Amino acid sequence: MDERDFYSESQTTKPATLVCPHCRTENEYELQWSVRKKKDRLPPGKADERDRAKFAKAQSYMVLMDNQAMCKNLRCRRRFDISGLKTMAFI
């Protein structure tokens, strides 16, 4: 079985406070996250003992989809890498 069979996947946005490294302006940015929630039971079909053990250890988590943001300061408007923020979070 594939790991994707254990989760239901959705997209969401969450606010984060970031500082532009070019102009040093601090702003609130909406970042895209992929949310993977563990299903309540193992999907029916061809699950063996190894798949059941993987499913028992699986947890719900979020993965950051954005890796860059554009500065909101009208004079700057440069793209910068998102750093100082975890790219994966367990729910």
HUDA-V495560 format. One record per residue. N is the residue number from 1. PHI is phi as a letter, one per 30 degrees, with the letter a starting at -180 (none if undefined). PSI is psi in whole degrees, -180 to 180 (none if undefined). Layout:
# HUDA-V495560
[[N/PHI/PSI] [N/PHI/PSI]]
This chain:
# HUDA-V495560
[[1/none/148] [2/d/149] [3/d/-30] [4/d/-21] [5/d/-18] [6/d/-16] [7/b/152] [8/c/131] [9/c/141] [10/b/168] [11/c/145] [12/b/164] [13/c/142] [14/b/141] [15/d/147] [16/b/141] [17/c/119] [18/b/155] [19/c/127] [20/d/127] [21/d/-16] [22/d/-51] [23/c/-3] [24/i/28] [25/c/133] [26/c/128] [27/b/167] [28/c/126] [29/b/142] [30/c/116] [31/c/143] [32/d/131] [33/b/144] [34/c/121] [35/c/124] [36/c/107] [37/c/134] [38/d/134] [39/d/156] [40/d/-24] [41/b/161] [42/d/133] [43/d/140] [44/d/151] [45/k/-135] [46/c/52] [47/d/128] [48/c/-172] [49/d/-38] [50/d/-40] [51/d/-38] [52/d/-38] [53/d/-41] [54/d/-42] [55/d/-37] [56/d/-33] [57/d/-15] [58/d/145] [59/b/157] [60/d/143] [61/a/167] [62/b/144] [63/b/131] [64/d/126] [65/c/-34] [66/d/139] [67/c/-8] [68/b/156] [69/b/155] [70/c/131] [71/e/138] [72/d/-9] [73/d/124] [74/d/-27] [75/d/-22] [76/c/-69] [77/h/25] [78/d/154] [79/d/142] [80/b/152] [81/d/142] [82/d/117] [83/b/161] [84/i/13] [85/b/132] [86/d/141] [87/c/-10] [88/b/137] [89/b/133] [90/d/143] [91/c/none]]
